[in-house]
Amino acid sequence: MYDLIIIGAGLAGSTAAIAADHEGIKTLVVTKTLLEFYTEDELGFINLRQIEEKIKLVIKNSRCVSFKNKSEAMGLDKQIVSFAVEQKNGQVDYAKNVLITIGGGPVDFETLTQKTIGGKIKVDADQKTSVPGIWAAGEVCNAEPKTSLVYAGEAVKAVLGVKLEKNKQTLTKPLT
Ligand SMILES: Cc1cc2nc3c(=O)[nH]c(=O)nc-3n(C[C@H](O)[C@H](O)[C@H](O)COP(=O)(O)OP(=O)(O)OC[C@H]3O[C@@H](n4cnc5c(N)ncnc54)[C@H](O)[C@@H]3O)c2cc1C
């Protein structure tokens, strides 16, 4: 069981994976492609090469982040204490949290995240969807402004949110 499954490793998902590695969150990344688009953000803060270099290090060395590249998530089911992420090849992985970063294409996970606006997933200021435990960041969300630098920031915010929730759960565990 993972703490987090990130669906989609474009700009937002890859940034989230780097943040998850930094924060030591047990994470699986399920993605059809790795960093397909994008060269440099509008303000010149981050470029593809910087992210590519970092993500290669995460793939090679991370103790807590695993990757399934060329893997497509097809379904997302709520279980009692986790979510099941079903993939096209029939594999299923489980996590307490799911971060959806599938970009600007159609939102296939609409039924579970419930609320969409104009085909985009509705998130609050913390990148939470209407379903506790499901987060979204990047072009898939309704948030403005729509720039790549903001997408990267949203991804980091979601990962820090997962960590915060995890810490709260640990702290509220009854003493034995
Ligand atoms: C050709 C092109 C060039 C661009 N150049 C620039 C640029 O230079 N500067 C700039 O600021 N913006 C650029 N953009 C826009 C920029 O690419 C997007 O704003 C940015 O990539 C959005 O990031 P994202 O992570 O939300 O989505 P994406 O980067 O699109 O990533 C989505 C990821 O999710 C994966 N995915 C989708 N569905 C599934 C699924 N069901 N299961 C598993 N994985 C899935 C995809 O394979 C992909 O890896 C460009 C866009 C295009 C198309």
The ligand as a Gaussian input file, in Angstrom:
#p B3LYP/6-31G(d) Opt

LIG

0 1
 C        3.835000      20.769000     -27.990000
 C        3.675000      21.537000     -26.709000
 C        4.696000      22.400000     -26.297000
 C        4.565000      23.158000     -25.130000
 N        5.576000      23.990000     -24.738000
 C        5.477000      24.727000     -23.617000
 C        6.535000      25.559000     -23.159000
 O        7.582000      25.627000     -23.773000
 N        6.362000      26.290000     -22.033000
 C        5.204000      26.206000     -21.297000
 O        5.115000      26.878000     -20.268000
 N        4.172000      25.398000     -21.673000
 C        4.285000      24.663000     -22.805000
 N        3.252000      23.838000     -23.198000
 C        2.119000      23.692000     -22.287000
 C        2.580000      22.736000     -21.197000
 O        3.056000      21.573000     -21.835000
 C        1.441000      22.372000     -20.270000
 O        0.955000      23.563000     -19.664000
 C        1.962000      21.440000     -19.178000
 O        2.620000      20.327000     -19.757000
 C        0.811000      20.958000     -18.329000
 O        1.359000      20.141000     -17.337000
 P        0.526000      18.955000     -16.698000
 O        1.475000      18.205000     -15.844000
 O       -0.720000      19.470000     -16.119000
 O        0.105000      18.023000     -17.947000
 P        1.022000      17.256000     -18.975000
 O        2.378000      17.821000     -19.023000
 O        0.234000      17.165000     -20.236000
 O        1.160000      15.803000     -18.343000
 C        0.101000      14.883000     -18.262000
 C        0.703000      13.485000     -18.113000
 O       -0.314000      12.563000     -17.768000
 C       -0.165000      11.381000     -18.535000
 N       -1.493000      10.749000     -18.566000
 C       -2.631000      11.226000     -19.124000
 N       -3.652000      10.381000     -18.893000
 C       -3.140000       9.357000     -18.180000
 C       -3.688000       8.151000     -17.642000
 N       -4.972000       7.841000     -17.782000
 N       -2.866000       7.319000     -16.971000
 C       -1.552000       7.596000     -16.811000
 N       -0.970000       8.713000     -17.305000
 C       -1.752000       9.573000     -17.964000
 C        0.377000      11.857000     -19.868000
 O        1.008000      10.801000     -20.557000
 C        1.342000      12.948000     -19.397000
 O        2.595000      12.406000     -19.080000
 C        3.374000      23.063000     -24.359000
 C        2.352000      22.192000     -24.772000
 C        2.497000      21.428000     -25.926000
 C        1.378000      20.513000     -26.344000

